[in-house]
Structures are given as structure tokens and as C-alpha cells.
Amino acid sequence: MIRNVLHLGIRGKLRRLASRATTSRGFASSLTRPNYDSTLKNLKIGRHTRVIFQGFTGKQATANAKESIEWGTNVVGGVRPGFEGEHLGLPVLPTVRKAMDVLKPDATGIYVAAHQATAAIEESIEAEVPLIVAVAEHIPLHDMIRIHAMLKSQSKSRLVGANSPGIISAVGGCRIGFQPLPCFKPGRVGIVARSGTLSYETAASTLRSGLGQTLCIGVGGDMLPGTTLRDGLRILVEDPDTEAIALVGELGGEAEIEAAVWIREYRARTKNPKPISAIIGGVQAVPGRIMGHAGAFTVPGEPSAQDKINALQAAGCSIVNHPSRFGPVLEAMLNSSMSSKYNRGSFSPGASSQQRGIHTAIRRPSLSPVEDRVTKQTRLIYLTRSASFDLLRQRRLPVTYTKPIRGEGHLLAVTLNRSTRSPCIVASPSIDGSAKRLKRFDYDYSIGAEGLNISAIASHLGLDNNDKDLVSSFRTIVTGLVALFAEKEAYLLETHIIIASKRISSKVRSSKASISFARFGFDDAAHRSSKRQADIQALRDTSVEDAAELEAEEHGIVYVKLPDGKEKGETANIGTLVNGAGLAMNTVDALAHAGGRAANFLDTGGKATSETVKKSFEIILKDPRVKCIFVNIFGGLTLGDMIARGIILAFHDLNMNVPVVVRIRGTNEKEGQQIIAQSGLPLFAFDDFDEAAKKAIELANVTN
């Protein structure tokens, strides 16, 4: 039943969209060749931008609208299905189409829960709203595949997000999102970022350096964002107010590599290119793990965080290892009469800071982790090999338990090509997935394997297309995996294929392809947000998972235990408690650069409460290696005073016996800092990250 509903609901709808693209009013019928790229101009928001809110009367939208209106945003009304009236003295209409007719908005902010967000985005595209900002997290991945098919078929609407902090013009006084307003003042620096919290830190750094900002585009942390880093760069280099650019990237996908290629071309064709500085989070990430953001992981063939740093530096970017350094670095680049020197990426405070890393550089992740290790986090679930094989056998796909000879076999996977926003086959003649031999084969999600050239995939693997039995068995595997990918809402189906041959006669041999290894990952948001794929959820084996990570998940916390270093004495002894996945990744990286080592990655989530903070302390302290806890908060949705109260609560209720270093910035930072200062507890409070990190390392080592 689930299979049929999903097949008709997602893939069936895509077929209908394809036929509607040239006839429906909702998909720019005036253009015979719709071009989503032409909607980039819609990102240029300002005082002229007329903004509506979807979910306008909800608690979060109401609070956000009040702030944004007070700041100067031209909010003209909102939408609430089935309701027409007023809210905050502004009109509320029952549909986006009616809001377009009556209010004529230039942009909409979508403030609804994840299970409602897909329909809200679709409604906005069909109504041809020029700019759509989706802040919701946990929108199912396969719903976003459908959204991208819609976006590609039209040339009116531009999407920012999902899982985005939004877009804000400090120069134009327009905010569509939940950025902490005290960090934003009119100035000279444009920002494009995958991480919300890192973008806030970046904005605050430019403000402290007297630079301020122009336009800040939060592209979001999901696997398939509607706007990319490269898109943001294209807008910022043409913006007359923007004199310098800060780029904030992270582990996962190839957006930063694509940005680096574009930057190199931009610098080659431009006489006086704008200086660009960049940061990449996730250098110290655990291979094969998701680091908070749904898109913060790598699949076969994708670059590592260090690869991205190298590419951006080679393109001429100045690299920093913490967002607090953006301000000083960009200020120096702008003020120096030798800016061309800095533009070559040689600016000393940042150029080497991420490149050299600390202890050891993270290499490209292994494509074959321990076979029966299950990883479960807020967005993804991996199955054991036995559970994956059960799924394959149910679909009558050939599997073998024969252990292949060393070096034997081929890599075959179904995943998403983040660059094209399309599903694809990833194939390599060898199972190590060497980047030089790995090739992607995109296909149309709406028609599945019918659109694949399976013979070309077989040829790339070195299979004999003249062997009919071999081709037939290989085709069965490919078509079966593609169907499984869509029906069960997977994000990665990785397999190893081996070929077995037998002699039929003295002149004829028959070969057959079979699967010898399977590593399957599925999108947990499909069940969490939309109550789909319950049967996949039932396959989860929690007995092989880390108990602390399971406990954290129950409370909406993302916790990943990190290993000790490989060198003697490199004990991971600093517990970290951070809000926001990007900031959490960077905190781990920056501690490593300063000579310390984090024992964990922990993201409290954007809607953390004092109880969540207390529970985070409790989980961190279960690791006996932890000798100091570093609390690093930069609030957007997360409130500084709430974090401070959670810290006090933890001290009183948990009998804390390790020192705690606290850094609170962003929303309600003064209130939070005051609570810490007046607590009378042995807390070490800092405003500067470097000072806080230095103290945490010192305390951890002294206690050690």
C-alpha cells in the first residue's frame, strides 16, 4: 500500500507536471523553454520587496513578522488556508493564488511544519510567487526531488531553502527568515552560507570590524537546496553595494567545488575582482556520519571538506578557520593597497588556518564501512547488511554471500547528483570507488530506469554487453535498485557487484551479476514528518547503536561521539555543546586547530529549551574522557538567556564536577551573559571564541 501510494503520489505527479509545464498558468506558459536560472534576479530583495507569510497566524510566524516589520520589512499580509480576515492589522487570505491577485507580493516566507511545507512550496510555485523562502527542517528528501522537477519546468519562482535561515538585506532593510537582527547593519560585505549559525557569526564579525553587510543569503543545510552557493556568488558580485564576499560552506556535496570553479573564471575575466574569503565546516567530521545538517555527509564520489578548502584556496579565496576571523581578514583585504596579493589567497591569517588542519587531515570517506554498523540520526537510517539483503531478496534481486577475492567486484550505487538535483547511478569498475574511474549516470525520476542507458553503465564497469545472461542479470539489478530507491525513499543504495561465470560448453560461457555487499540509507524525514515508510523504520536495529546517541535522539539532540587522535596523548577530552549543525562542526574543527580535541559533536537544535540543554550536559558527561565542557552558542531561534538558564539548571541538578567554558552570542546574548555572570557558579564566560577555546583546552589538559 505504501509502495503504491508513494509511486503514484510522487512519481505520478511528476508525470502530470511534465505535461502541465507548457499549458498551465502556474508554470510560465509564455516561455517555450522554461529556465530556472533566469529567476536569480528574484534574490535582489530590499525596501521595494512586498512580503507575505504562509502560516501567517502561527506563533512562530507572528513573532517573526512583528520583528521584521519593526526592522523595516515591507510585510503586506499573509495566508492561512480556509481563513480570510486580518492579523497584525494586515490582510489574511485563504490561498497563495488569491494573495498574489490581491496583495501582489514579491516574496513569501513559509512558516509551516515540515509535513505541510511541501504543499506550501508547491502552491507558491503554481501561484508564481517570485521568491519563496522555506525555513522548515526535515522536509522529506523525495518531496524535494519533486519540488526541483517543478522548479526546472518554470521561470517565475526562485526557492531559497529548505532548512534555511532565510535571506536578509541589511542595506535594503528586508528580512525573510529568522536571522538575529542585532548582527545585521548596512555595510559592504555580502554573505552566502549553507549554515545559519555560521552566517550569524560571520555577520557579527563583519559588524565588529566596522564593515557591516549588504545581502546575506542562507542557502540552507539540506541535500537539495533551491539556491546554491554559486547562485549566491553570481548575485553578490553584480551587487553595486557589495565590495567583499564571505562564503560559508561545509562537508557534503560539490557546491563549494562548483563555487571554486566559478570564482576562478570570475577572477580570470574581471579586472578588479571583489575579494572573497571562505570557510568550510566538517574537516574533523567522522566519515560516514551525518553532522547535523541533512546534507552534511558524503556519498561515493563526493569531495572531502579538505578537498573543498584546497579548491577554494586555489581559486584565490582567503581561507579562515573560524567565522569570527572574517571581519579582520576582509577588512585587511579591502583596505590594503596590495589587494591583488590578498586576492591570490595568500593572506596569512586565514590562508593556512584550515588548510593544515590539526593532527591528521580527514581523507575521502571509505565507501565500505563495517558491514553491520547501523547509523541513525535525525535524518537518515542505515540498514545492516542482512536487512539490506532481505530487501533485495524480496524484490528477487540476485545476492550472494560468497566473499569476493580481494580487489574483485564493481561499485554500483543509486543516489542523488546534488549538482543536477537529479537521481543518478554511480558506477566504478573497482569497489574502492576511485574518483578517477567513478562516473555518474543521471536519470529522470518520473520514469525511473526506463530513462537509463544500462548498456553504457555496463560498459563503464567493463562488463561484456555481448553476454546476454550477464546483461540480463545486470539489468535486473539496476532496475530493481532504481525502483527501490523511489519506492522506499532512499538517499543511498550502495552495492558491490561480482560476476560469476560457468562453462556451458567447450566454446560457450555464461556469466551472471550478483550483489555481494549492500549499504542502504533511507530518509528518516519521510516517516518523521509525513508518517511514510513505517516498514523501513521497523527494520532499524537499535541494539548495535550507541546508547548515548539514542538517548540524545529521543530529546531532539544530535550527538555524535568522536574518536581520540591517532597520535599518543591525543585524547578527545573536551565536550562540546553547540546550537546549529554548522557551528557545531566548526567548533570541533577550530578546537582541533587550536591544539585541542573534541570528544563529541552536539547540536541542541534551533528550538532547544533549558531542559534540552540540561539533557545535553547529562549525555556529554556519560563519556568518561570529558574533562571540560565548552558551550558555544550563537543564537537565531535559540535564545541566549534560555541557554544560560539551562546551564544553571544542569549545575544544580547534575552535580557537575567538570569545569564549563561558556560563550553566548546572538539573540538575547546580553541577558544570557548576565545570568552566567550573576550565577555564582564556577563558570568561565567569554565573548571571544579564541579566548574561550584556549581556556577550554587549558582546563581539559589540567584536569587530565
Salt bridges, closest charged atoms under 4 A:
ASP37 OD1 - ARG234 NH1 2.91
GLU67 OE1 - ARG175 NH2 2.88
GLU84 OE2 - LYS98 NZ 3.19
ASP101 OD1 - ARG25 NH2 3.79
GLU122 OE1 - LYS13 NZ 3.12
GLU122 OE2 - ARG146 NE 2.60
GLU126 OE2 - ARG20 NH2 3.24
ASP143 OD1 - ARG146 NH1 3.79
ASP143 OD1 - ARG532 NH2 2.87
GLU201 OE2 - ARG663 NH1 2.56
ASP222 OD1 - ARG379 NH1 3.82
ASP231 OD2 - ARG158 NH1 3.15
GLU243 OE1 - ARG188 NH2 2.96
GLU250 OE2 - ARG194 NH2 3.73
GLU250 OE2 - HIS293 ND1 2.70
GLU254 OE2 - ARG440 NH2 2.41
GLU256 OE2 - ARG194 NH1 2.80
GLU256 OE1 - LYS308 NZ 2.61
GLU302 OE2 - ARG418 NE 2.93
ASP307 OD2 - ARG364 NH2 3.24
GLU371 OE1 - ARG385 NH1 3.01
ASP390 OD1 - ARG393 NH2 2.22
GLU487 OE2 - ARG3 NE 3.19
GLU487 OE1 - ARG395 NH2 3.95
GLU489 OE2 - ARG532 NE 2.74
GLU494 OE1 - ARG519 NH1 3.44
ASP523 OD1 - ARG379 NE 3.17
ASP524 OD2 - LYS376 NZ 2.77
ASP524 OD2 - ARG528 NH2 2.76
ASP535 OD2 - LYS488 NZ 2.57
GLU545 OE2 - ARG540 NE 2.79
ASP546 OD1 - LYS561 NZ 3.50
GLU549 OE1 - ARG289 NH2 2.90
GLU551 OE2 - LYS615 NZ 3.03
GLU551 OE1 - LYS622 NZ 2.36
GLU553 OE2 - LYS376 NZ 3.49
GLU553 OE2 - ARG528 NH2 3.88
GLU553 OE1 - ARG540 NH2 2.82
ASP564 OD1 - ARG625 NH1 2.86
GLU570 OE2 - HIS359 ND1 2.56
GLU618 OE2 - LYS615 NZ 3.28
ASP623 OD2 - ARG625 NH2 2.81
ASP641 OD2 - ARG645 NH2 3.36
ASP653 OD2 - LYS614 NZ 3.02
GLU669 OE1 - ARG665 NE 3.28
ASP687 OD2 - ARG208 NH2 2.47
ASP687 OD1 - ARG665 NE 3.52
ASP690 OD1 - ARG325 NH2 2.79
GLU698 OE2 - LYS695 NZ 3.37
